[in-house]
Amino acid sequence: MTEELCTVPLRAAGVAVTTRPGTRTATLTAQERQIAELAATGLTNKQMANS
């Protein structure tokens, strides 16, 4: 996944996403990564909460 695909929805949801100094790669927690991957598959928030 690209940084933009992960960080834009997370930031829109109010999640603080940090980047490593000198890189453009977002540093996501394991839970953030899991949510981003579920969102990328097209699941709704309700479906993600129930998974």
N, C-alpha and C positions, 0 to 999 in steps of 0.2 A: 504494500500500500504506500501511496505517496503521503508525504507530510500533510498536504492540503486536504486529502480525503479523510485523514484522521483528525486533524486539529480543528478544522472549520466547524464541523458539527459539535465537537466537544466544547469548543469555546462558546458557540451559540447556546449551548445548554448550561453555560456558566462554570464549566470545569476549567481550572487553571492548568494550562499545558505549558511546560517549559521546554526550551531547547538547550542543547549543549553548546557552550561557548565555542565559536569557530566552526560550527556545523549548522546545517539546515535540517537535521534530523530531529524530529520531536522525541522527547523522552516521555513515554507513556508508562503508567503503572500496568501491572498485569490485568487488573480489572478494567482500566480504560481501554487497553488493547482488545480485551474480550468484547466489550461493548461496541467498540468501533468495528470489529469484525462482524458482529451480529447485525449492526446497522447497515453495513455494506452489503449484506445479503438481502436487505429489503424488509427486515422484520420491523414491526411497529414497536413503540415503547412498551405497550402491554405485552406483546409476544416476547420481547427481550426480558421483561420482568418475570415472566413465567417460565423462562428456560433455565 
